[in-house]
Amino acid sequence: PISLATPINLADHGLNAQSFRFGNLTMESDKYISVKDTAADGSSQVAVIDMHNGNTVNRRPMKAEASLMNPADNIMALKGSQE
C-alpha cells in the first residue's frame, strides 16, 4: 500500500495562496522550495523554505521574475525581467 502525508503547508508559513502556481513556485529535490511572493506592502519577494532545516522560511526582497535553488547548496539562481 502507498501512504501519503503532507510534510508542509505553505499557507501556514505566511505565504500567499495565490503564489502557489506554475512559474511562481519551484521545488528542487527534497531540500528547497522557492516561492515568488508579494509582501504585505505590495513589494516583490522570494521566499525559500529549507525542508532539511525545520522548514525554515527565508524571505528576500527581490524583483526577480523567477527563482531556482541549487539542490545541494544554499545557492539561488534568479531570472530577471527586462524593464
C-alpha positions as CSV (number, residue, x, y, z in Angstrom):
1,P,0.0,0.0,0.0
2,I,1.0,3.6,-0.6
3,S,0.8,6.1,2.2
4,L,0.6,9.9,1.5
5,A,1.4,12.6,4.0
6,T,1.6,16.4,3.8
7,P,5.1,17.4,5.0
8,I,4.4,21.1,5.0
9,N,1.5,23.5,4.5
10,L,3.0,26.6,2.8
11,A,0.0,28.8,3.8
12,D,0.7,28.1,7.5
13,H,4.2,29.7,6.9
14,G,2.7,33.0,5.9
15,L,2.9,32.5,2.1
16,N,0.1,33.8,-0.1
17,A,-2.0,31.0,-1.6
18,Q,-2.2,33.0,-4.9
19,S,1.5,32.3,-5.3
20,F,1.1,28.5,-5.5
21,R,1.0,28.2,-9.3
22,F,3.3,27.3,-12.2
23,G,6.1,29.9,-12.6
24,N,5.9,31.2,-9.1
25,L,6.8,28.0,-7.1
26,T,9.7,25.6,-7.7
27,M,10.8,22.6,-5.7
28,E,14.3,21.3,-6.2
29,S,14.9,17.8,-4.9
30,D,13.5,17.3,-1.3
31,K,15.5,20.2,0.2
32,Y,14.3,23.6,-1.0
33,I,11.0,25.2,-2.1
34,S,11.3,28.6,-3.7
35,V,8.2,30.9,-4.0
36,K,7.9,34.3,-5.7
37,D,5.6,36.1,-3.3
38,T,4.2,39.5,-2.6
39,A,4.8,41.1,0.8
40,A,2.1,42.9,2.8
41,D,3.3,46.3,1.5
42,G,3.0,45.1,-2.1
43,S,6.7,44.7,-2.8
44,S,8.0,41.5,-4.5
45,Q,10.0,39.0,-2.5
46,V,11.3,35.5,-2.9
47,A,10.7,33.1,0.0
48,V,12.9,30.0,0.3
49,I,11.8,27.1,2.5
50,D,14.6,24.8,3.7
51,M,12.9,21.5,4.3
52,H,16.0,19.9,5.9
53,N,16.3,22.7,8.5
54,G,12.9,22.5,10.2
55,N,11.1,24.2,7.3
56,T,12.9,27.5,7.9
57,V,11.5,30.3,5.7
58,N,13.9,32.9,4.5
59,R,12.4,35.9,2.7
60,R,14.5,38.2,0.5
61,P,13.1,41.3,-1.3
62,M,13.8,40.9,-5.0
63,K,12.2,41.9,-8.3
64,A,13.1,38.6,-9.9
65,E,10.7,37.1,-12.4
66,A,11.6,33.5,-11.2
67,S,14.0,31.8,-8.8
68,L,15.5,28.3,-8.6
69,M,17.6,26.8,-5.8
70,N,20.6,24.6,-6.2
71,P,19.5,21.1,-5.0
72,A,22.7,20.6,-2.9
73,D,23.8,24.0,-1.6
74,N,22.2,27.2,-0.5
75,I,22.7,28.9,-3.9
76,M,19.9,30.7,-5.7
77,A,19.6,31.4,-9.4
78,L,17.4,34.3,-10.4
79,K,15.7,35.1,-13.7
80,G,15.4,38.9,-14.1
81,S,12.8,40.7,-16.1
82,Q,13.8,43.4,-18.6
83,E,12.0,46.7,-17.8
